[in-house]
Amino acid sequence: MSGATVSAILTALIQVLLILGLSPLVNTLLKKWKANLQGRQGPPWLQGYFDLLKYFRKETVISDQASWLFLLTPLVVFTTVCAASMLIP
């Protein structure tokens, strides 16, 4: 592999990690801004990360009637977001 290829791959991976790592902070920032416009205080700065931890600890509940598409959809959405973030320069 040439140096340019390795550099491009490394840049894309860093970009994906930044997008995945900072998205809860951006979500919290928008909620704080909306609350500020309404004259309220809003959530703490790290609330998005606290919510993610809470959601990852929850048990998955799947109906007996759920199809394979129900199980595959979160993976497809996550992969699409990662792929789209690698395409942005």
Secondary structure, DSSP 4 states (H G I P E B T S, - for coil): --HHHHHHHHHHHHHHHHHHHHHHHHHHHHHHHHHHHTT-----TTHHHHHHHHHHHSPP---TT--HHHHHHHHHHHHHHHHHHHH--
